[in-house]
Amino acid sequence: RLQLAESGGGSVQAGGSLRLSCAVSGYTNQGYAMAWYRQVPGKEREGVAAIDSDGNTKYDWTVKGRFTISKSANTLYLEINALKPEDTAKYYCAAGITGFMDGTWRQPSAVYYGYWGQGTQVTVSS
């Protein structure tokens, strides 16, 4: 079974930067699209960035220009710049995303096989 483990979260001041990593282990399928999601207490988890097997990327409009998703052979990354207090959330990586082209990847139900990491907390202070 595919296993995902996030790291790199922390507490930063507004305007700062963070680089989140997601280590992929277990059965690895190079054909999986992957994505980063975030969730704040009381709200639904939402997708912020996705990448397909060819390296094409998609972003939610609220983070475009500040977030950059990338990947290596066994690691997914999320570079976050110009952090804002509203970026405070727990960030999760996921694999096996559907809906990459039609935008439905942003919904947590798009994580078809249920491959989620445990999350990493990002807290941004003003």
Rosetta blueprint (number, residue, H / E / L):
1 R L
2 L L
3 Q E
4 L E
5 A E
6 E E
7 S E
8 G L
9 G L
10 G E
11 S E
12 V E
13 Q E
14 A L
15 G L
16 G L
17 S L
18 L E
19 R E
20 L E
21 S E
22 C E
23 A E
24 V E
25 S E
26 G L
27 Y L
28 T L
29 N L
30 Q L
31 G L
32 Y L
33 A L
34 M E
35 A E
36 W E
37 Y E
38 R E
39 Q E
40 V L
41 P L
42 G L
43 K L
44 E L
45 R L
46 E E
47 G E
48 V E
49 A E
50 A E
51 I E
52 D L
53 S L
54 D L
55 G L
56 N L
57 T E
58 K E
59 Y E
60 D L
61 W L
62 T L
63 V L
64 K E
65 G L
66 R L
67 F E
68 T E
69 I E
70 S E
71 K E
72 S L
73 A L
74 N L
75 T E
76 L E
77 Y E
78 L E
79 E E
80 I E
81 N L
82 A L
83 L L
84 K L
85 P H
86 E H
87 D H
88 T L
89 A E
90 K E
91 Y E
92 Y E
93 C E
94 A E
95 A E
96 G E
97 I E
98 T L
99 G L
100 F L
101 M L
102 D L
103 G L
104 T H
105 W H
106 R H
107 Q L
108 P H
109 S H
110 A H
111 V E
112 Y E
113 Y E
114 G E
115 Y E
116 W E
117 G L
118 Q L
119 G L
120 T E
121 Q E
122 V E
123 T E
124 V E
125 S E
126 S L
